Amino acid sequence: MKTHEVEDMLGITKQALIYYEKEGLIHPQRLDNRYRDYTQKDIDILKLILLLRSMEISIDEIKLILNNQLSIREALQQKQDFIHDSQKRLEELNQRIHDYMKRREVKVSFYKQDIDQWKGYDTLYCNDGYIQYNEILIELSDIKEIQISMYSTNGILHAGAGAFGMAGMYFQYFIDLDILTTKDTYSFSILNNNLVCDMFDYFMNNHILINDPLHLVTLYHDKRDPVVLNNYINLHFKDWAKQYHLDNPRKSFLSYCQKSEPKKKDSLGWNLIQKLFKK
């Protein structure tokens, strides 16, 4: 069989055929005109080579297989073991990357003030000339931009008990803060809403560029009353979440409550609440 016929039949390139010949895997005969003539044995070997290469078996391993020094099953088992080990390493690597890049939940504080009731939470200290988070020091002069966004959390509020008990949803809203520097980005969620305005003022007083597509700086300054602020956000957050791809909610206690509550009756209105969450 001529070269072009083998190419058409197996979907292989001429360069690959020459390479496999040079590696001693196939031995096509030469006609009087020096054209290659591939035997059926060559075709069968090429089919095996293509199959094994599709599973990323190396040429050296294929040579051992063709020389009866390694079985196909052994080669594939070795490849499978390699894949499993690689997957484990990749999963561990992915977890390390995730742990490094994840958004930290913090309480913001100013000028090294340490509040006892914040114990159990990490603190983001905004100091003169730098911001500190654990061992990380971020010089204000290195900050290119502050990005501000928002996310929601929800929970179940219980009232009463037994068959006449009632439940309702409540929403809370928190600020997401991304600090972009010349070498990295640091992502935080600010848990103490009462100091958010002070945090905004800190950035503005230090002339740091703020990327604020939701106009949260103005909103938090204009609506200082937390009830008024929460009611306003309640009215608009659903639209903001769709437009800016915000987490709505990022955390929810509903699934936990469903698992712990027997499904004999819907006395607390779980089905209704679930429908509301899906809207």
N, C-alpha and C positions, 0 to 999 in steps of 0.2 A: 504494500500500500504506500502510495506516494505521500510526501510531506503535507501537501495542501489537503489531501483527503483525510489525514489524521487530524489536522487542525480543525477541519469542518466537523468531523465526527465527534471529537472530544472537547471542542471548544478551548483548545490549547494554542499557545503562540509558538511560532517557529523558534524564537529565542529560548523558550522553555524546553523544547525538544532537544535543542543543541546542548543546553546546560545539563539535562539529565543524561545525555550521551557522554558528555565529558566527565560526569561524575561516575560513569561506569554502571548506571542503573539499567540502561537499555543498550542493545547492540544491533542497530539496523544494518542490513546488508547494503553493499554499494553495487549499483548497476554499472554497465559498461560506460554509460555517460556520466558516472560519478554521482548520480542522484541517489538519494537514500530510499531504501525499500524496507518498510516496517512489516515484520511478521506478526502473526496473531499473538505470539508470545510477547512481543514488544507492546502490542495494544493492551494485553491483559495486565502487564506490569504498569503501564501508564495509567490505566484505570485505577489500579491499587494505589499508585503514587498520588493521584489526584484525590482519592478518597482520604488517604492518610494526611495529606497536606491540608485538606479542608478541616481536619481536627488538630492542625498545627503540630503534627508529628514531624520532627526535624529530618533533614536529609541523612544525617549520620545515623539516626535511629532506623530510617527506612533501609539503609544499607545493611544494618545488622539483621533486619527482618528478612531481607532478600537472601542473605547469607545464612539463614537459619540459626542465627546467634541470639535472636530476640523474637519472641512471639508477638503477634499483633495485640493479643489480650494484655500481655505484660506492658507493652508500650502505652496502651490506652489507660491501663490502671495507673501507671506512673504519671501520665498527663492529668488524670482525674485527681490524684493526690496533690499534684502541683496546683491545680485549680482550687481545690479546697483550702490549701494553705494560703494561696494568694487571696482568696475571698476573706479569710480570717484576718489577714494582715490589712486588707483594704477596709474591712469593717472597723478594725481598731484605729486605723488612720483616720477614717471618716469621723469616728467618735471624738478623737483628739481635736480634729478641725472644728467639729461642732461645739465642743466644750470651749474652745478658744474664741469662737465667733459669736457664741450665744449672747442674748440680751440679758444683762444682769438686773435683778430687782434690787433697788437701793432706796435708802432714805437720803435726801440731800441735806447737807449741813454747811455752815459757813464759818470759816476761820477757826477750824479745829474744834468747834463746839461738839461735845459728845453728850447725847441725851440718853438717860438710863432706859426710858421706855422703848428705845429703838433697838435694844439688845435683841439679837436674833436676826437682825437685818444687816447687810453690808451698808456702808455709808459712803456717799460721794461727797468729799470735802471740797468746797470751793474756797480757795485761799487767795491771798495776795500773790498774783503772778503765776499761780499754777493750780491745777485740779488734781486731787489725789483719790485713787481708788485702790485700797489695799497697798500693794507695793508699787503700783503704777503711778508715776508722776507725769502729768500732761502740762507742759509749759503753755501758758496762754499765747505766747508768741508763735508757737508751732501750730495753733489751731487755724485751719483754713476756713472752716464753716461749721455752724451748728445746725443740725436738721431736727425739726420738731414735728412730731406727729402724735397720734392718740390711739388708744385701744379701749375696748370695753371688757368688763367681766360681769357675770350674772350669778345670781344665787336664788334660793327659795326662801321666802319669808313665811313662817308658819304662824297661824293664829287659831287657837282652840285645839281640840283633840277629839279623837274618836270619829264616829261616822259623820259628825257635823263639823269636823275640822276643815279649815280652809287654808289654801296656800296661794301665794302670789309671787311674782318675779320682781326682783329689784336689780337695777343696773348701776355699776360704778364705772367711772372713766378715769383713765390715768394717762400721763404724758410719756411718750417715748422720746428719748433723747439720743441722738447720734452725734458724736464728736469726731469730726474729720480732721486729721492732722496730716502733716507731710509724709508720715510713714505708716499710719494705720488708722482704723476707724474703731471707736469704742462705743458700744451700744448699751443703753441703760433704760430701765423703766423706773420712773419716779413715783414712789408710793405715797409720799406725804404731800397731798394736794395743797395743804395750807401754806406751803413754802414755795409753790411753783412761781408765783409772781416775783418773789425775792430772787429766785434763780434766773428768771428772765431779766430782771434789773441788773443782776450781776454780769450777765453776758453783754447787755447793752452798755453798761457803764465802762466795760473793758473794750468797747468798740469791736466786738466780735460779730462777724456776719451771721445772720440768722435766716435760715431757709424755713419759712413758715407758711406753707400753702393753705392751711386751715385758718390762718389769722388767729392763732391761739393766744399769742401775746396780747393782742388787743382785747380778745374775749375775756381772758382771765383778769385783766386790769379793770375792764368795764363792769364785770359782774363779780364783785368781791363776795357777795353773799353766797355761800356754798349751795343753798337750796335753789336759789335763782339760777345759779350757774348750772347745776345738775338738770334742772327742768329745761333749760334752754338746749343743753346738749342732747337731752332725751328727744327733743323735737327734731333735731337735725342729724343726729349721728348715723342713722340708717342710710341717709343719702350720702353722707360723707364716706361711709364705709364702702359703698358701691363705687363712688367716684375715685377714691384714693386707695382702694384695696386695703382697708383697715381690718384688723382682726375684730370680729363682732359675733360672738365674744371670743376672747383669747382663752379664757378659763371659764369653766362652768361646773357647778355642783350637781347639775341635773342627773347626769349619768350615774353618779355615785348614789344619789337618792333612789333612782329607779332600781339599782341592783340590790340595795338594802331593804327596799319596801316590797313585801309580798304582793303578788298580782291577783289577790282575791277580789278586790273591788277598787274602784277609782275614787275613794273617799276624799283624797287630797287633790284630785284633779290633775294627776300626772299626764294623762292623755291630752287634756286641753292645753296644758303648759307646753308639752312637746310640740303640738301643732303651732302654738304661738312662736316658739323658738325657730321653727322651720320657715316661717314667713319671711 
